[in-house]
Amino acid sequence: MSNALHLFIKSSFFSYAGKIARLLFGIIYVYLIANYFGPEQYGSVSYLLNLAGLIALLVGNEAISETINVFTAKTKSTKVFTTLLKVQIALAIASFLLFLVLGPLFIGATEKASVELTLWASGIVLLSPASFLFPALFGGLKQFGKVLKLSFLESLINLLLAIAFVFLWPLGLLGIILAKIGSLTIFTWAAWAYFKKTTVQEIPIDTQEIKKYLINSIKFNFLKKGQTQINVLLFGIFVQTTSLGFYYLVEKISTNFIEMPLNALNEVMLTFASEKGTDTKVLENYISFLLKLSLGVAVLFSISLGLLGPILITVLFPAFAGGIVLIPFFILINLTTAFRPLTIIFKSTNQVQVLTQGYTITILFTLIGGSIAGIMYGLAGILGISALSNALFFGFLYWNVKKMKFKLKIVPAKSDWTFLINHFKQAKKE
């Protein structure tokens, strides 16, 4: 177990390093773009980018990427990737056409951005699946170094193109859209070049098992993104564009403080746990360790966000000072997200129907509760319902884990942190 966990920590280090690279470029990007455009225009373009990204995931792209990650880890083969690649391309085209038709109608009704910008954003819908597809493949093969390089490349290109299209060749908000399209295009080209050089021993795959997992994953990911999409819909109806600017800025800061390190751990753990999906004892140890780690990291970074977030906004983004009041809501949301390792149990054991049930419950809660809270309290009310929805979802998962007789430990011990620090130092040296 020690060697396996050491490899996990080493892989997590590479995954987190990739996110650190995105963080550094992201800080410069947000500082320049948010301050240049101000809360209203920044809120408008951020809302549009978020809507475009969610449409791409809503039709099943994330489900395919997740299936690739899980079964590549199980088979140590690229056959799953090549088998699902055509499906992924078809879904990307379908989501592109869907956004091309429905995007302008929705944006026109909510008046959150221009129709012209919305049409340009459809290019992001077409290209964004690649940013999930290839990292899923390389992650499944435990080639996290490639994921790191690709993350670094995409973030750097996006920053450079944004500077060129906004400041050197002023195209306004269109420059932000074109920069993202350009960075995704280069990312796709570089990832494909890596894939062509990837050589592994190809072995037969169980297409029926993969099909079953994929169908269930599409259902649950549709509901998962559907819940997020409901929030986007509620924002469009009940939240002013300036408030959206506050929201997306604080969300960026919150993601960098809390969600980013948690995502790095979960991405790696899904690969490792998928190999041991039938070994209950090993899976219990993996998830228990990750739960302790996630909770510890979430608490630590939540405190940091609470203390440093207001200072960062006041000093670096004075026009966005109205968003400081949103920080406690993001802390609550991300603290509940620390229980995300529970989802890995159902993914790695091919029981994603439980996740589907959980998201069905929370979607109904979010739709009804969010509508009422949006009418009464606006953005703050919707964020409060989001935090409660997270708690409801992970509470449902924990109840099902107990029914499965899984024995999980969630209270960190001193030995856990000693083990983590020692192996993290060793992984860093390597």
Sequence and secondary structure as in RCSB ss.txt:
>XXXX:A:sequence
MSNALHLFIKSSFFSYAGKIARLLFGIIYVYLIANYFGPEQYGSVSYLLNLAGLIALLVGNEAISETINVFTAKT
KSTKVFTTLLKVQIALAIASFLLFLVLGPLFIGATEKASVELTLWASGIVLLSPASFLFPALFGGLKQFGKVLKL
SFLESLINLLLAIAFVFLWPLGLLGIILAKIGSLTIFTWAAWAYFKKTTVQEIPIDTQEIKKYLINSIKFNFLKK
GQTQINVLLFGIFVQTTSLGFYYLVEKISTNFIEMPLNALNEVMLTFASEKGTDTKVLENYISFLLKLSLGVAVL
FSISLGLLGPILITVLFPAFAGGIVLIPFFILINLTTAFRPLTIIFKSTNQVQVLTQGYTITILFTLIGGSIAGI
MYGLAGILGISALSNALFFGFLYWNVKKMKFKLKIVPAKSDWTFLINHFKQAKKE
>XXXX:A:secstr
 HHHHHHHHHHHHHHHHHHHHHHHHHHHHHHHHHHHHHHHHHHHHHHHHHHHHHHHHHTTHHHHHHHHHHHHHHH
  SHHHHHHHHHHHHHHHHHHHHHHHHHHHHHHHHTSS HHHHHHHHHHHHHTTHHHHHHHHHHHTT HHHHHHH
HHHHHHHHHHHHHIIIIIS  THHHHHHHHHHHHHHHHHHHHHHHHT         HHHHHHHHHHHHHHHHHHH
HHHHHHHHHHHHH  HHHHHHHHHHHHHHIIIIIHHHHHHHHHHHHHHHHTTT HHHHHHHHHHHHHHHHHHHHH
HHHHHHHHHHHHHHHH GGGGGGGGGHHHHHHHHHHHTTTHHHHHHHHTT THHHHHHHHHHHHHHHHHHHHHHH
HHTHHHHHHHHHHHHHHHHHHHHHHHHHTT     S  HHHHHHHHHHHHHHHH 
